[in-house]
Every structure is written in structure tokens, then in C-alpha cells.
Amino acid sequence: MTSLWLILLLVPLYAEKHHRSTVEEEDFVRCHMALRDTPHMCNEYANFKPISRERRQVEEGEEFPADEFADLELEEGCMKMKWAEVGPDNNWGHCLETKQDESFRYIHTNTVPDFYYNPYCPLGLGQGYCTPEEKERNKCYIPEEIVLCGGDNGEGSTPYGDVWVPHEAWYKIPLEGNPTRSDLPRDMYDAEGVGAVKSDGAVLGVATNGIGIRGSATFGGISIDEAKFQLICGGHVTPPLTKVNMSTLPAGAPPGTTPIYHFHKAPDCLEAFQLDNKEISRGGTPNKHGRLIGWALDGFGIYTFQDIGGTAPVVDECGGHFGPVSDESDEVVYHYHARPHVPYTLACQGPALGKCDETQTNTTNFCHFGCGADVCVQPGTKENALRKYLATWNDTWLDSFKSNRFSVVGYSSAAMRVEFLECFLMVMVIIVAHFM
């Protein structure tokens, strides 16, 4: 009997960690660590390579295969926008084309934000680009003795900091996610596993204005806050390197690229946040459920900070939960919330089911502390509305997991059944042990 218990205890220690992704383990680790020694960070996660405009202009007698984005061309001039030449009259250079069919949402953008962007230096004007973590690990591929912010480093650099340069990006995201899938939770960056498509491998979702949302980690695998990066509206640009003599950089440095704008933290200058945050006398709604700000790759929505009635969301380790997304409706969906601390949006594609750690690396883990249960439901949610939503895929799914206290009439029946079974099994173990 003792030997059996010893084996059961040791198995988890030797079991191979499953990273719940479609990419190789090495690529998974490199992306989560935000290592920038490849041409495009997290490139292995990108599963869409666009057909060029030249190929779409079919020559007589020739046919080229069209992709699903062929009718989402950006207006002429969108890829020629210059930071110093844009303003409110042309939406600050922002270009976005979208469509949807019965199953997917399609997005084509030039990744230029639809608001004014200040020149930016991650660590200060005249400083380098490597975080302390990169230096400690001897992974600084852009040494400050060669490249300093504010220097002439190529397109996208100014004497006052770095600015965006247009980059085309394409995304295809399911209109509806399935929270009862048997392979959840999944790697937050994985598109292929959830039926999504993306050209930028480093994003985990897309904001409503088409700007890519990346994870909590910056270069070296530490959070934006730990790196002491100060982001305006939750976003910044990658370093400009097109004018840098790449032969002077350490072996393994990425090739020269122009700056790409993207979000990490909550994009709190978007209209959704402005409507939430302004004074109630002027129509602000800090006392209602947050508004939609984007979509994760799995199709679930990402909302602003607050939940029903302006309360704090009770979320799982991934950063999502079950509950209504409107104070005027009892309809329940699984969804994510932005927050000021990590994970800024999500740490994994949920529900977490207590397994978020399996989607992280051994050294980089941005899981939320969760709600203390497998399934997290916003308190006050009606159980019959939750079960109606889940019945779309599996009407008994909820009974297989322990949930937090959420029902308007107290403990959910599913949670009570799970706890009863746990207590029963514990009593049986004690009885068996007593007679052995």
C-alpha cells in the first residue's frame, strides 16, 4: 500500500509538462519569454501569409488563388502614412477594414493607432532598449553602446523617441468560442488550435480598432510593469533598426525592422474606457458592466475593468469568467476582462479549470490568482442562464467541475454536488485506512 501511494506522488514530478499549444516546445518557450533573436518574435505562431497586391492584380491568362481577405483591401495610401504628416482629419493615419460571415470575424489593418501617439523611449531618451532581465541573462541583442533611443536608427526613429510605421496585419477570429472544449485551457498565443488565423504571431487578441494585443511579457520574459515601461494608452512600438549596422550586433540579433505599434496593457484611451470613466453627470457608466474592447483569438470578448453593477470581476487564472456582459440582460457568456495588473488581459485561453500553469513556462508565469475553484462565475449570475449557455455544447459540463459561490440563491447546485462527492470520498478513504 505504501509503495502505491509513493508511485502516485512521484508520477506528477516526472510527467512531461504539456504546454497546450500547436507549436513546438522550444518555440513556445521563446515566445512566452519574449526572446527577440528571431526575424519576427513568435513567428511560429503566425499561420497566415498574405498574397501580395502584385499577385492579386492577375495578369491576363494567369490565375492566382484568392485568400479570405482578398476583398478587404486597405485604401491606397494607407501603407504610406507618416507619423509627422497625420492628424485628426485622416484619423491619425489609422486604416481598418473588417467583415464577418456566419462563423468568423475578419480584420485587415495597417496597425496605426486611431489616436495621437507620442514619440516613445521604453527606458528613457538616450537610453538603450534592453531590459535588466535581458542583461542578466546575457540575452541583450541590441546593446546600448550601439543603439540608443533618440538616435538615427532608421525609419520610425526621431530625436525625441520612436514612432509607428505602418505594417499590414490580418486576423480571422471565431465569432463564438466554445468554453466546454476538452483541451482547455490553451496557450494564449495559439491561433491554429482554436480555428483562428493571424499574420502577427506575437498577438493573443485584437482590439476593436484592429490593433494587436500582446501578452503581459516584454523582452526578457518580465512584465511591462517590472520592466518599468511607461505605456500611453497601454501600447508602444518595437525598436527601429533599419539603419543599424547589423554586423555590429551580437550573433542571433534580429534583422532590421521598422517599429510596429501594439497593445500590452489596457488601451484606456479607447472610447469604451472613456465612456466608463467619465463622470456620471456626463453619461459615464462606472456603475455598469464594462464595454467590449476586443476579442481573444478563441473568439471570447475582452471587456473593460468592471463587471455588473460596477463590481470587480471574479475571474479564473486565465483572466476570464462566466457571467452577463450587460446590466440589462441575464444572458451569460464566457469572457475576459482587462485589469491594471498581470495578466493585463488574459494568461491563457480559458476557462482555466485550475490548469493555467500548464500553459506557462517554468520561468514566465502570468496566471491570475483565480477564484479558488475550477470554474469561476460572477456572483449574482443565474444558474439557469449559465446552464442554458453551456447546453449549446454540453449540458452536463458544469457538473464535472467545482465552481465558486455565485448563484443568486446561494451555492450553485453543481458546486454542491462536487463538494458532496469530495466529502464522501474523503470519508471513505478515512474508513478504509482505519481498517487496514
C-alpha positions in Angstrom: 0.0 0.0 0.0 2.8 2.4 0.9 4.6 1.7 -2.4 1.4 2.5 -4.4 1.0 5.9 -2.6 4.7 6.7 -3.3 4.2 6.0 -7.0 1.1 8.2 -7.2 3.0 11.0 -5.6 6.1 10.7 -7.9 4.2 10.5 -11.2 3.4 14.2 -11.5 7.1 15.0 -10.8 8.3 13.1 -13.8 5.4 13.7 -16.1 6.2 15.8 -19.2 4.7 19.2 -18.9 2.1 19.8 -21.7 2.2 23.4 -22.9 -1.2 23.1 -24.6 -0.2 24.6 -27.9 0.2 23.6 -31.6 3.8 24.9 -31.8 7.0 23.1 -30.7 8.1 23.4 -27.1 11.2 25.4 -27.9 9.1 27.9 -29.9 6.5 28.1 -27.2 9.2 29.0 -24.6 10.9 31.6 -26.8 7.6 33.4 -27.4 6.5 33.4 -23.8 9.9 34.6 -22.8 9.7 37.4 -25.5 13.1 36.5 -26.8 13.9 38.7 -29.8 16.7 36.8 -31.5 14.5 35.7 -34.5 13.3 37.7 -37.5 9.8 38.1 -36.1 9.1 37.3 -32.5 6.7 34.4 -32.1 6.7 33.9 -35.8 6.0 30.2 -35.4 2.5 31.2 -34.2 1.7 33.1 -37.3 -0.4 31.0 -39.6 -1.3 33.4 -42.4 1.0 34.7 -45.1 -0.8 37.2 -47.3 -0.9 37.2 -51.1 0.8 40.4 -52.2 -1.1 43.2 -54.0 1.0 42.4 -57.1 -0.2 38.8 -57.2 -3.8 39.9 -56.7 -3.5 42.0 -59.8 -3.9 39.0 -62.0 -2.2 39.3 -65.4 -4.1 38.2 -68.4 -4.2 34.4 -68.8 -2.9 33.8 -65.2 -4.9 32.8 -62.1 -3.7 33.0 -58.5 -5.6 31.6 -55.6 -7.5 34.3 -53.6 -7.5 34.2 -49.9 -10.3 35.1 -47.4 -9.1 38.7 -47.1 -9.0 39.4 -50.9 -12.0 41.8 -50.6 -10.6 43.6 -47.6 -8.0 45.8 -49.3 -6.9 48.9 -47.5 -7.3 52.2 -49.2 -4.5 53.4 -51.3 -2.0 55.4 -49.3 -2.7 53.5 -46.0 0.8 51.9 -46.1 2.5 55.3 -46.9 1.2 57.1 -43.8 3.9 59.1 -42.0 3.7 59.9 -38.3 4.7 63.6 -38.8 2.1 64.1 -41.5 -1.1 62.7 -40.0 -3.8 64.3 -37.8 -7.5 64.1 -36.8 -8.6 64.9 -40.4 -7.3 61.5 -41.6 -7.9 59.6 -38.3 -4.2 59.9 -37.4 -3.3 57.6 -40.3 -5.4 54.7 -39.0 -6.8 52.2 -41.6 -9.0 49.3 -40.9 -11.2 47.0 -43.0 -13.5 44.4 -41.4 -16.2 41.9 -42.4 -17.8 38.8 -40.9 -19.6 35.7 -42.1 -21.7 33.2 -40.2 -18.6 31.9 -38.3 -15.7 34.3 -38.3 -14.7 38.0 -38.0 -12.1 39.2 -40.5 -9.7 42.1 -39.9 -7.2 43.9 -42.1 -5.3 46.8 -40.7 -2.2 49.0 -41.1 -1.5 48.7 -37.3 -1.5 52.5 -37.0 -3.5 53.7 -33.9 -6.5 55.9 -34.3 -5.2 58.5 -31.8 -2.2 60.7 -31.4 1.0 58.8 -30.4 3.8 60.5 -28.6 7.4 59.6 -29.5 8.5 56.9 -27.2 11.6 55.5 -25.5 11.0 52.4 -23.3 13.7 53.3 -20.8 14.3 57.0 -21.4 15.6 59.3 -24.1 19.3 58.5 -24.8 18.9 55.1 -23.2 19.1 51.6 -24.7 16.4 49.0 -25.4 17.4 46.0 -23.3 15.7 45.3 -20.0 17.7 44.4 -16.9 16.4 40.9 -17.2 17.9 40.5 -20.7 21.2 41.9 -19.5 21.3 39.5 -16.5 20.7 36.5 -18.8 23.2 37.8 -21.4 20.4 38.0 -24.0 20.8 41.6 -24.9 20.8 41.6 -28.7 20.5 45.4 -29.1 23.4 46.7 -26.8 23.2 50.3 -25.8 26.7 51.1 -26.9 25.4 50.6 -30.5 21.7 51.6 -30.4 20.2 54.4 -28.3 16.7 55.7 -28.3 16.6 59.1 -29.9 19.4 58.3 -32.3 19.1 58.0 -36.1 18.2 54.2 -36.1 16.2 54.3 -39.3 12.5 54.8 -40.3 10.4 55.3 -37.2 13.1 57.0 -35.1 13.1 60.7 -34.2 15.3 62.8 -31.9 12.5 62.6 -29.3 11.9 58.9 -29.4 10.4 56.2 -31.6 7.1 56.4 -33.6 5.0 53.9 -35.5 5.5 52.8 -39.1 2.6 51.2 -41.0 2.6 47.4 -41.0 -0.1 45.3 -42.6 -1.8 42.7 -40.4 -4.6 40.2 -41.0 -6.7 38.4 -38.4 -9.6 35.8 -38.6 -11.3 35.2 -35.3 -14.3 32.9 -34.4 -17.5 34.8 -33.7 -18.1 32.5 -30.8 -15.8 30.4 -28.6 -16.6 27.1 -27.1 -15.9 27.0 -23.3 -16.6 23.3 -23.0 -13.8 22.1 -25.2 -11.9 19.1 -23.7 -8.5 20.7 -24.5 -8.9 23.8 -22.4 -7.1 25.8 -21.2 -4.8 26.5 -24.1 -1.8 28.6 -24.9 -2.9 32.3 -25.1 -0.9 32.9 -28.4 -2.2 29.8 -30.2 -4.4 30.6 -33.2 -4.4 27.4 -35.1 -5.7 25.3 -32.2 -8.9 27.4 -31.9 -9.6 27.9 -35.6 -8.2 31.5 -35.8 -5.8 33.0 -38.3 -3.2 35.7 -37.7 -0.2 37.2 -39.5 1.4 38.6 -36.4 2.5 35.7 -34.2 3.0 37.8 -31.1 -0.6 38.8 -30.5 -3.2 37.0 -28.3 -6.1 39.1 -29.5 -7.2 42.1 -31.4 -8.7 45.4 -30.1 -11.9 46.8 -31.7 -9.7 49.3 -33.6 -7.7 46.5 -35.2 -4.5 47.0 -33.1 -2.9 43.7 -31.9 -2.9 42.9 -28.2 0.2 41.1 -27.0 0.8 39.3 -23.7 2.0 40.7 -20.3 5.6 39.9 -21.1 8.1 42.3 -22.6 11.7 41.4 -23.7 13.3 39.0 -21.3 10.0 37.5 -20.1 9.2 40.0 -17.4 6.0 42.1 -17.2 5.7 45.6 -18.6 5.5 47.0 -15.1 8.5 45.1 -13.8 10.5 46.4 -16.8 9.3 49.9 -15.7 8.0 50.7 -19.2 5.5 53.6 -19.1 2.9 53.0 -21.8 0.5 55.6 -23.0 -2.9 54.0 -23.8 -1.4 50.6 -23.0 0.7 50.4 -26.1 4.1 51.2 -27.6 6.3 50.4 -30.6 9.1 47.9 -31.2 12.6 49.4 -31.7 13.5 50.8 -35.1 16.6 49.0 -36.5 16.6 49.5 -40.3 19.6 51.9 -40.2 21.7 50.0 -37.7 24.7 48.1 -39.0 23.5 44.6 -38.1 27.0 43.2 -38.3 27.9 45.1 -35.2 25.1 43.4 -33.1 25.7 40.2 -31.2 25.2 36.9 -33.0 21.5 36.0 -33.0 20.2 39.6 -33.2 17.0 40.1 -35.2 17.3 41.7 -38.7 16.5 45.3 -39.0 12.8 46.2 -38.8 10.7 49.3 -38.5 8.6 49.9 -35.4 5.3 48.0 -35.0 2.6 49.5 -32.8 0.7 47.2 -30.4 -1.0 47.0 -27.0 0.2 45.2 -23.9 -1.9 46.8 -21.2 -5.5 48.1 -21.2 -5.9 50.6 -24.0 -7.6 53.0 -21.7 -7.8 55.9 -24.2 -10.3 54.0 -26.4 -13.9 55.2 -26.3 -15.0 52.2 -24.3 -12.8 53.2 -21.4 -13.7 56.9 -21.8 -17.4 56.2 -21.5 -16.8 54.0 -18.4 -14.5 56.5 -16.7 -16.0 60.0 -17.2 -18.3 61.5 -14.6 -21.8 60.1 -14.3 -23.3 63.5 -14.8 -21.9 63.5 -18.3 -23.0 60.0 -19.1 -20.3 57.9 -17.6 -21.1 54.4 -16.6 -18.6 53.2 -13.9 -21.5 51.5 -12.2 -22.3 49.2 -15.1 -20.6 46.2 -16.8 -17.6 47.2 -18.8 -17.7 47.7 -22.6 -16.2 45.5 -25.3 -12.6 46.4 -26.2 -11.6 43.5 -28.3 -11.5 39.7 -28.9 -9.1 37.0 -27.9 -8.1 34.5 -30.6 -10.5 32.0 -29.2 -13.5 34.2 -30.0 -14.3 35.3 -26.5 -14.7 39.1 -25.9 -12.4 41.2 -23.8 -14.1 43.9 -21.7 -13.1 46.9 -19.7 -12.3 46.7 -16.0 -15.7 46.5 -14.2 -18.5 43.9 -14.1 -22.2 44.0 -13.4 -23.1 47.0 -11.3 -19.6 48.3 -11.4 -18.3 45.5 -9.2 -14.9 43.8 -9.6 -14.9 40.7 -11.9 -14.3 37.4 -10.2 -12.1 35.7 -12.8 -10.2 32.4 -13.2 -6.4 32.1 -13.6 -6.7 32.8 -17.4 -8.4 36.1 -16.6 -11.9 35.2 -17.8 -15.2 34.1 -16.2 -18.8 33.2 -16.9 -21.5 35.9 -16.5 -23.6 38.5 -18.2 -21.9 41.3 -20.2 -24.8 43.7 -19.8 -26.7 45.1 -16.8 -29.9 44.9 -18.9 -29.7 41.1 -19.7 -29.3 37.8 -17.8 -27.7 36.2 -20.8 -24.4 34.5 -19.8 -21.2 34.1 -21.8 -17.6 33.3 -21.0 -15.5 36.4 -21.5 -12.3 38.2 -20.3 -11.6 41.5 -18.6 -8.7 43.9 -18.8 -7.1 44.9 -15.5 -4.2 47.1 -14.3 -2.1 44.2 -13.2 -1.0 41.0 -14.8 -2.4 39.3 -16.7 -3.4 42.6 -18.3 -6.0 40.9 -20.5 -5.5 37.1 -20.4 -2.9 34.5 -19.5 -4.4 31.5 -21.3 -7.4 30.7 -23.4 -10.0 29.7 -20.8 -11.8 28.5 -18.9 -8.7 27.8 -16.7 -10.1 24.8 -14.8 -7.2 25.2 -12.4 -4.7 24.4 -15.1 -3.4 27.8 -16.2 0.2 26.8 -15.0 0.2 24.2 -17.8 0.1 26.9 -20.4 3.1 28.9 -19.0 6.8 28.3 -18.9 8.9 27.3 -15.9 10.3 30.8 -15.6 7.5 33.0 -17.0 4.0 32.7 -15.5 1.4 35.4 -15.7 -1.6 33.4 -14.4 -4.2 35.3 -12.3 -4.8 34.1 -8.7 -8.2 32.9 -9.7 -11.4 32.4 -7.6 -10.4 29.3 -5.7 -12.4 26.9 -7.9 -12.2 25.2 -11.3 -14.9 27.3 -12.9 -15.3 31.0 -12.0 -18.7 32.6 -12.3 -19.5 36.2 -11.5 -21.5 36.3 -8.2 -25.2 37.1 -8.9 -25.2 35.1 -12.1 -28.4 33.0 -12.5 -27.5 29.3 -12.7 -30.3 28.5 -15.2 -28.9 31.2 -17.6 -25.4 29.7 -17.2 -26.7 26.2 -17.9 -28.6 27.4 -20.9 -25.5 28.9 -22.4 -23.4 25.8 -21.8 -26.1 23.5 -23.2 -25.2 24.8 -26.6 -22.3 22.4 -26.5 -22.6 20.2 -23.4 -25.5 20.4 -20.9 -23.7 18.4 -18.2 -20.3 20.1 -18.4 -20.8 22.3 -15.3 -21.4 19.2 -13.2 -17.9 17.9 -13.8 -16.2 20.8 -12.1 -16.2 22.7 -8.8 -17.4 26.3 -9.2 -17.3 29.3 -6.8 -20.3 30.5 -4.9 -22.2 32.5 -7.5 -26.0 31.8 -7.7 -28.5 34.4 -6.7 -29.9 31.9 -4.3 -26.6 30.8 -2.8 -24.3 28.0 -3.7 -24.8 26.5 -7.2 -26.2 23.0 -7.4 -23.2 21.9 -9.5 -20.8 23.1 -6.8 -22.8 21.4 -4.1 -22.7 18.1 -5.9 -19.0 18.3 -6.4 -18.3 19.2 -2.8 -20.6 16.4 -1.6 -18.8 13.9 -3.7 -15.4 15.2 -2.4 -16.6 14.8 1.2 -18.0 11.4 0.5 -14.7 10.2 -1.0 -12.7 11.7 1.9 -14.9 9.8 4.4 -14.5 6.5 2.5 -10.7 7.0 2.5 -10.7 7.5 6.3 -12.8 4.4 6.8 -10.7 2.2 4.6 -7.5 3.5 6.2 -8.9 2.8 9.7 -9.5 -0.9 8.9 -6.1 -1.5 7.1 
